């Protein structure tokens, strides 16, 4: 099995409803995001996937939420946890690449490249991951 990973960053504010603690107040993070693609089949060039295509898709999705208050976006249902941000980014990358006729969605038993997981770091020591399996 091969795996490639790319990274992007964005900054955003949020607060967590239904939370009892300091994170219920508006605050911000400099998020770090990693996108992981796995697969068993390399293309003719010996690559699982062109890094630049994955990186461009990840950056495009992150740009949509950069310097926003995540609570203002209905997709997070007023609780933009790192877990929900990771799932949003996963779905966004899949959509961005489908627009380029690249299908990285996971299909049971798929051997070629698929978007496996998204890691969202709020800090260097706090990470949430959304994974398809």
C-alpha positions in Angstrom: 0.0 0.0 0.0 1.3 3.5 -0.9 0.4 6.7 0.9 0.9 10.3 0.0 0.2 13.3 2.2 0.0 17.0 1.6 -0.4 19.9 4.1 -2.2 23.3 4.2 -2.9 25.9 6.8 -5.8 28.3 7.6 -6.8 30.6 10.4 -10.3 30.8 11.7 -12.4 31.7 14.8 -15.0 29.6 16.4 -16.8 28.8 19.6 -18.4 25.6 20.8 -22.0 25.6 21.9 -23.1 22.8 24.3 -19.6 23.0 25.8 -18.8 23.9 29.4 -15.3 25.5 29.4 -13.2 28.1 27.9 -13.8 26.9 24.3 -17.5 28.0 24.6 -16.1 31.5 24.2 -15.1 32.9 20.8 -11.4 32.1 20.1 -9.2 31.3 17.1 -6.7 28.8 15.8 -4.0 28.6 13.2 -5.1 25.2 11.9 -2.8 22.8 10.2 -4.4 20.2 7.9 -3.0 17.0 6.3 -4.7 15.1 3.5 -3.8 11.4 3.1 -4.3 9.4 -0.1 -3.8 5.7 -0.2 -3.8 3.1 -2.9 -2.0 0.0 -4.3 -1.7 1.0 -8.0 0.8 3.5 -9.3 0.2 5.4 -12.5 2.4 5.3 -15.6 4.7 7.9 -14.0 5.2 5.8 -10.9 3.0 8.0 -8.7 -0.1 7.3 -6.7 -1.4 10.8 -7.4 0.2 14.1 -8.5 1.0 16.0 -5.3 0.1 19.3 -6.9 -3.5 18.2 -7.7 -4.1 17.1 -4.2 -2.4 20.2 -2.7 -4.4 22.5 -4.9 -7.7 20.9 -3.9 -6.8 21.0 -0.2 -5.7 24.7 -0.4 -8.9 25.6 -2.3 -11.1 24.1 0.4 -9.1 25.7 3.2 -9.2 29.1 1.5 -13.1 29.0 1.7 -12.9 28.9 5.5 -9.7 30.9 6.1 -10.2 34.0 8.3 -13.9 33.3 9.0 -15.9 32.7 12.1 -16.7 29.0 11.5 -19.9 29.4 13.5 -21.3 31.5 10.7 -21.3 28.5 8.3 -24.4 26.4 8.5 -22.5 23.2 7.5 -21.0 23.1 11.0 -24.5 23.2 12.7 -23.3 25.9 15.1 -20.7 23.6 16.6 -17.6 23.8 14.4 -15.5 21.1 16.2 -12.2 20.0 14.7 -14.0 16.7 13.8 -16.6 18.5 11.8 -14.0 20.7 10.1 -12.1 17.5 9.1 -15.2 16.0 7.5 -16.0 19.3 5.7 -12.5 19.4 4.2 -12.7 15.7 3.2 -16.0 16.3 1.4 -14.6 19.5 -0.2 -11.5 17.8 -1.6 -13.6 15.0 -3.1 -15.8 17.6 -4.8 -12.9 19.8 -6.0 -11.2 16.8 -7.6 -14.4 15.4 -9.1 -14.6 18.7 -11.0 -11.3 17.7 -12.6 -12.5 14.2 -13.3 -10.4 12.7 -10.5 -12.4 10.4 -8.3 -10.7 9.8 -4.9 -13.9 8.7 -3.1 -13.6 5.4 -1.3 -15.3 2.3 -2.8 -15.2 -0.9 -0.8 -12.2 -2.9 -2.0 -10.8 -0.1 -4.2 -7.1 -0.7 -5.1 -6.4 2.6 -6.8 -5.9 6.0 -5.1 -8.6 7.2 -2.6 -8.7 10.0 -0.1 -8.2 8.0 3.1 -8.2 10.7 5.9 -7.9 14.3 6.9 -6.1 15.4 10.0 -7.0 18.8 11.5 -4.7 20.2 14.1 -6.0 23.0 16.3 -2.7 23.1 18.1 0.5 21.1 17.8 -0.8 18.7 20.4 -4.6 18.5 19.6 -5.7 16.8 16.4 -9.0 15.4 15.0 -9.1 12.9 12.1 -11.8 12.1 9.7 -11.2 8.7 8.0 -13.2 6.7 5.5 -12.3 3.3 7.1 
